[in-house]
Amino acid sequence: MSETVIRADDTVATFINIFDVEPGKQQELIEILKEGTEKVMRGRPGFISVNLLASPDGTRVVNYAQWRSPDDVKATMGDPEAQAFAKRAAEIAKATPSPYRVVATYHA
């Protein structure tokens, strides 16, 4: 079992997708993302984790995903099943996906 670990200069590929959504559609979007993660993403090569965060005002959802490599992210984005879930999400929300690298972490 793997879990999300955030470390600077790690070799993990971090992919963050920020969704802007109407407050009344936030939960519907979350359900689409959960279903896509459970049915498609979890079974893809290189998958480590997905974390979904919802803004309290109902206008945003953040999908924080980790993969073993950037190639795993690209291959998943090209998967027709993953594209079908992305299309469903795009029907109700504006997505801003991008790869990131962790440059610093701080702890108490």
Disulfide bonds with the S-S distance in Angstrom:
none
